Amino acid sequence: MQPIQRSYLIEVNVGTTIPGNGVNINFQDYPQLRNIYVTGVQTFDLQSITISPSGKAVVPTLTGATVTLVDIFNQEIMRQYPAQDLSPYFNSGIYRDFKPFQLQLTKSFITILDNGTINANESFMLNVFYYTQKDIQNVRNR
């Protein structure tokens, strides 16, 4: 497990209606997460967070959803990875880390495989671990 250099909690709201099975929900743009190198991701459900930063209820379970992360070359680096497997709650407190890549957040998405436990206006919560180009330069200049 890599040490956490920076992290940012993002919210992916399912919308005002219950999404159908097979629907992709794209991540919103977060200016802080532009031009970053992702090193790990965590997901959270109602077991860990009850209310999102915007005041929405958090999804009760992560089963039935997958995460796809896309790089700046539009390559799916992590394709349909089970959302629950990214939760430290279900993995003895361990988060999934991987070889750093430049994230294209607005092309990344969550896929709903089974909407049986999802309600309208609920949110998926993801914590992105990352570093910036400036962080790399600071290490090289030391």
Order of alpha helices (4+ residues) and beta strands (2+ residues): beta-beta-beta-beta-beta-beta-beta-beta-alpha
